[in-house]
Amino acid sequence: MGVATCCDILIAILLPPLGVCFKTGCCSMEFIICLLLTILGYIPGIVYAIYVIAIQDRSELGGELHRPINDA
């Protein structure tokens, strides 16, 4: 987790849709879901925004996290 991810998470706590917009773009499904969740309740918007930011960073690492243990 780098400095950019920490800044994205801080932005997501203050304005959840903005943090998701910076990460995925303004026309993405993640942004629309986060916007709706934030309108319905601020806390669900924060939780979803942090989820999107944290999971997307881990998926960029490739197959290293999903490699089988006994893979030689």
CORKABEL-V255717 format. One record per residue. N is the residue number from 1. SS is DSSP state (helix for helix, strand for strand, loop for the rest). Layout:
# CORKABEL-V255717
N,SS ; N,SS
This chain:
# CORKABEL-V255717
1,loop ; 2,loop ; 3,helix ; 4,helix ; 5,helix ; 6,helix ; 7,helix ; 8,helix ; 9,helix ; 10,helix ; 11,helix ; 12,helix ; 13,helix ; 14,helix ; 15,loop ; 16,helix ; 17,helix ; 18,helix ; 19,helix ; 20,helix ; 21,helix ; 22,helix ; 23,helix ; 24,helix ; 25,loop ; 26,loop ; 27,loop ; 28,loop ; 29,helix ; 30,helix ; 31,helix ; 32,helix ; 33,helix ; 34,helix ; 35,helix ; 36,helix ; 37,helix ; 38,helix ; 39,helix ; 40,helix ; 41,loop ; 42,helix ; 43,helix ; 44,helix ; 45,helix ; 46,helix ; 47,helix ; 48,helix ; 49,helix ; 50,helix ; 51,helix ; 52,helix ; 53,helix ; 54,helix ; 55,helix ; 56,helix ; 57,helix ; 58,helix ; 59,helix ; 60,loop ; 61,loop ; 62,loop ; 63,loop ; 64,loop ; 65,loop ; 66,loop ; 67,loop ; 68,loop ; 69,loop ; 70,loop ; 71,loop ; 72,loop
